[in-house]
Amino acid sequence: MTNSERFVQAHKNTREAVSENSELNYRVQFGLELSLLYSDEMDIEKMSIEELEELQQKVIKKLAELKASNKETFEFNFEFTQCDSRKGTPYAAKLVINDEGKIDREFFELDKEYGKKSVSVSGTYKAKVGDIIEQREGGSWKNDYRYWYLVTEDGKLEKVADIDNSNRKSLVKKYLKNEIEAKDLLGSW
C-alpha cells in the first residue's frame, strides 16, 4: 500500500468512525487510523513521547492541507485609498502559521496607483473557506486600520479581530494552528 493510499484509507476509516461534529475526536481517530496503517513500517508501541507528538503534528498538518485543498474558493474586491502614503499602503493578505508557530502574511497581487500625496490600492483576490484574511485599509499618525476576517461557508468576510485586540488575535492564532474551530472565532465579539 502506498503512502497516499494509506492516507486515503485512514481518512475513510475515520469518517466512518467519528461524527463530523467533533473535530478533536476526528483528529485523534485519524491519527490512530494512520498509525495503524503504517504499523508494518513503524511500531508506535516502541516510539517515545516526542516521536509520537512529532507524528501527531505531521498528521494534523497533512490533514489541514487536505481539508484546505477541498474547500470552496471565493473572489473578493479590495479598494482603498490612503491619503498620506507616508502612513503606509493598504493591502490584503492571507494569514498563515510558519514552522516557528508565528503568523506570516501571503500578500495578494493588487494594483497600486500613486498620486502626489496618496496611494490607491484596488483589485480582486481569491480565498478559500476557512482562510484568515488581513486587510489594511489605511493608517494615521496614531492608528493603524488593520482587520482580520474569516472566509465563511457562504462566501463572506466575517470580521474576527482588529489589530488592537490582543485577545481576538490570540484566538485567531489558535485557529490557524488548528487548536480551535472556525465557530469559536465567530460571534461574541
C-alpha positions as CSV (number, residue, x, y, z in Angstrom):
1,M,0.0,0.0,0.0
2,T,1.5,3.4,-1.0
3,N,1.6,6.4,1.4
4,S,-1.2,8.2,-0.4
5,E,-3.3,5.0,-0.4
6,R,-2.7,4.7,3.4
7,F,-3.7,8.3,3.9
8,V,-6.9,8.0,1.9
9,Q,-7.8,4.8,3.7
10,A,-7.2,6.4,7.2
11,H,-9.3,9.3,6.2
12,K,-12.1,7.0,5.0
13,N,-11.9,4.8,8.2
14,T,-12.0,7.9,10.4
15,R,-15.1,9.4,8.7
16,E,-16.9,6.2,9.3
17,A,-15.9,6.0,12.9
18,V,-16.4,9.6,14.1
19,S,-19.3,12.1,13.7
20,E,-18.4,15.2,11.6
21,N,-19.3,17.5,14.5
22,S,-16.3,16.5,16.6
23,E,-13.2,17.9,15.1
24,L,-10.9,17.0,18.0
25,N,-12.2,13.4,18.1
26,Y,-11.7,13.3,14.3
27,R,-8.1,14.3,14.6
28,V,-7.4,11.8,17.3
29,Q,-9.1,9.0,15.5
30,F,-7.4,9.9,12.2
31,G,-4.0,9.8,13.9
32,L,-4.8,6.4,15.3
33,E,-6.0,5.1,11.9
34,L,-3.0,6.4,10.1
35,S,-0.7,4.9,12.7
36,L,-2.3,1.5,12.4
37,L,-1.9,1.6,8.6
38,Y,1.8,2.4,9.0
39,S,2.3,-0.1,11.8
40,D,4.1,-2.5,9.4
41,E,6.8,0.1,9.0
42,M,6.8,1.7,12.4
43,D,6.0,0.3,15.8
44,I,4.2,3.0,17.7
45,E,4.5,1.0,20.9
46,K,8.2,1.5,20.8
47,M,8.1,5.2,19.9
48,S,9.0,7.9,22.5
49,I,6.5,10.6,23.5
50,E,8.5,13.1,21.4
51,E,8.3,10.8,18.4
52,L,4.6,10.3,18.9
53,E,4.0,14.0,19.3
54,E,6.0,14.7,16.1
55,L,4.0,12.1,14.2
56,Q,0.8,13.7,15.6
57,Q,1.8,17.2,14.4
58,K,2.7,15.8,10.9
59,V,-0.7,14.1,10.7
60,I,-2.6,17.3,11.8
61,K,-0.7,19.4,9.3
62,K,-1.3,17.0,6.5
63,L,-5.0,16.8,7.4
64,A,-5.3,20.6,7.4
65,E,-3.6,20.7,3.9
66,L,-6.0,18.0,2.6
67,K,-9.1,19.8,4.0
68,A,-7.9,23.2,2.7
69,S,-7.5,21.8,-0.8
70,N,-11.1,20.6,-0.8
71,K,-12.6,24.0,0.2
72,E,-14.6,26.3,-2.0
73,T,-12.9,29.4,-3.3
74,F,-14.5,32.9,-3.5
75,E,-13.4,36.1,-5.1
76,F,-13.3,39.4,-3.1
77,N,-12.9,43.0,-4.2
78,F,-10.5,45.3,-2.4
79,E,-10.4,49.1,-2.9
80,F,-8.9,51.6,-0.5
81,T,-7.0,54.9,-0.7
82,Q,-4.5,56.1,1.8
83,C,-4.5,59.9,1.8
84,D,-0.9,60.1,3.1
85,S,1.3,57.5,1.6
86,R,3.9,58.0,4.3
87,K,1.5,56.3,6.7
88,G,1.7,53.0,4.8
89,T,0.0,51.3,1.9
90,P,-3.4,49.5,2.0
91,Y,-3.1,45.7,1.4
92,A,-4.8,42.4,1.6
93,A,-3.0,39.2,2.7
94,K,-3.7,35.7,3.7
95,L,-2.5,34.9,7.3
96,V,-0.7,31.6,7.8
97,I,1.4,30.0,10.5
98,N,5.0,29.3,9.8
99,D,7.2,26.5,11.1
100,E,8.1,28.5,14.2
101,G,4.4,29.0,15.1
102,K,4.4,32.7,14.1
103,I,2.0,34.4,11.8
104,D,3.2,35.1,8.2
105,R,1.4,37.1,5.5
106,E,1.0,36.0,1.9
107,F,0.2,39.3,0.1
108,F,-2.3,39.3,-2.8
109,E,-1.2,41.0,-6.0
110,L,-3.3,44.2,-6.2
111,D,-3.0,47.3,-8.4
112,K,-1.3,50.3,-6.8
113,E,-1.7,53.9,-8.1
114,Y,0.5,56.6,-6.6
115,G,-0.5,60.2,-6.5
116,K,1.4,63.2,-5.2
117,K,0.2,62.6,-1.6
118,S,-1.9,59.4,-1.8
119,V,-1.9,55.8,-2.9
120,S,-4.9,53.8,-4.1
121,V,-4.9,50.0,-4.0
122,S,-7.5,48.0,-5.8
123,G,-8.2,44.6,-7.3
124,T,-9.7,41.2,-6.6
125,Y,-8.2,38.3,-4.8
126,K,-9.3,34.7,-4.2
127,A,-9.6,33.0,-0.8
128,K,-10.9,29.6,0.4
129,V,-13.5,28.9,3.1
130,G,-11.7,29.0,6.4
131,D,-8.9,31.3,5.3
132,I,-8.0,34.2,7.5
133,I,-7.5,37.5,5.6
134,E,-5.9,40.6,6.9
135,Q,-6.9,43.9,5.3
136,R,-5.1,47.1,5.9
137,E,-7.3,49.9,5.0
138,G,-5.0,52.7,5.9
139,G,-3.4,54.5,8.9
140,S,-2.8,57.8,10.6
141,W,-0.1,59.2,12.8
142,K,-1.9,57.5,15.7
143,N,-3.8,54.5,14.3
144,D,-3.3,51.5,12.0
145,Y,-6.5,50.3,10.4
146,R,-6.0,46.6,10.0
147,Y,-8.6,43.9,10.4
148,W,-8.7,40.1,10.3
149,Y,-11.5,38.3,8.5
150,L,-12.6,34.7,8.3
151,V,-13.9,33.5,4.9
152,T,-17.2,31.8,5.7
153,E,-19.1,29.0,4.0
154,D,-21.4,31.4,2.3
155,G,-18.5,33.4,0.8
156,K,-18.5,36.4,3.1
157,L,-15.7,38.0,5.0
158,E,-16.6,37.9,8.7
159,K,-14.6,40.2,10.9
160,V,-12.9,38.2,13.7
161,A,-10.2,40.6,15.0
162,D,-8.7,44.0,14.7
163,I,-5.1,44.9,15.2
164,D,-5.7,46.4,18.7
165,N,-7.5,43.4,20.3
166,S,-4.8,41.0,21.6
167,N,-7.4,38.5,22.9
168,R,-9.0,38.2,19.5
169,K,-5.7,38.0,17.7
170,S,-4.7,35.2,20.1
171,L,-7.9,33.3,19.2
172,V,-7.1,33.7,15.5
173,K,-3.6,32.4,16.0
174,K,-5.0,29.3,17.8
175,Y,-7.4,28.8,14.9
176,L,-4.5,29.0,12.4
177,K,-2.7,26.3,14.5
178,N,-5.8,24.1,14.2
179,E,-6.3,24.3,18.0
180,I,-9.8,25.7,17.7
181,E,-12.6,25.6,15.1
182,A,-14.0,28.4,13.0
183,K,-17.2,28.5,15.0
184,D,-15.1,29.5,18.0
185,L,-14.0,32.7,16.2
186,L,-17.5,33.9,15.2
187,G,-19.9,35.7,17.5
188,S,-19.3,37.2,20.9
189,W,-17.0,40.0,19.8
